[in-house]
Amino acid sequence: MKQLNLTTQIEVYENSKELSQPEQLLIDSAKEVCLKAYAPYSEFKVGAAVLLKNGKIITGSNQENAAYPSGLCAERTAMFYANTQYPETPVVSMAIIAMNKNGILENPVAPCGACRQVLLETELRFKQAYNILLVGKSSIQKVKSSKDLLPLSFVGEGLLKSED
C-alpha cells in the first residue's frame, strides 16, 4: 500500500487593500453583480467576476429556478460567458463572493463541485493557471490554481477519440 498526501496552499488576506488594484476591482465587480443574483428560494446570492488577459471583466450571478436544478451558479454563468465571447482569451483571475439576507457572508465560500470542474477545464483549455479569490467579510482567500480546489480531478484525456 502507498499513501498519497495532498496539500493545498492558500494565501489569506484580511482585506482587499492588501491585494493589487486589478484584484480589488475584480472583487468590487463580484460584489456589484452579487446584488443582481436571482435567488428568491434560497436567498443565497453569489457573484463572480472573471478578469481576462485582454483586460475585460466578465461577471455572473447565480440564477435560481423553481424547477430545481434548472438554475445556474454564478461561477459557471461568468465563465461560460467569458469562454463564449472571448474563446481565445485566457483567464487571469476570478473573484467569488456570497451573501444572504444579512449581507456578505463572514467567511469566504468556495465553488461547488460542478463549478470547480468548469474552472479546471478553463485552466486546462488555456494551459494557464489563474488566481481565484474567495471573498468573505473577515478575510479573502487566494487560491493560485483551480487544481488546488479539485486535487483529484477528472480530465477529458480519456474522452478523446484515439486515432485509428
Buried (B, 14 or more C-beta within 10 A) or exposed (E): EEEEEEEEEBEEBEEBEEBEEEBBBBBBBBBBBBEBBEBEEEEBBBBBBBBBBEEEBBBBBBBBEEEEEEBBBBBBBBBBBBBEEBEEBBBBBBBBBBBEEEEBBEEBBBBEEEBBBBBBBBBBEBEEBBBBBBBBBEBBBBBBBBBBBBEEBEEEEEEEEEEE
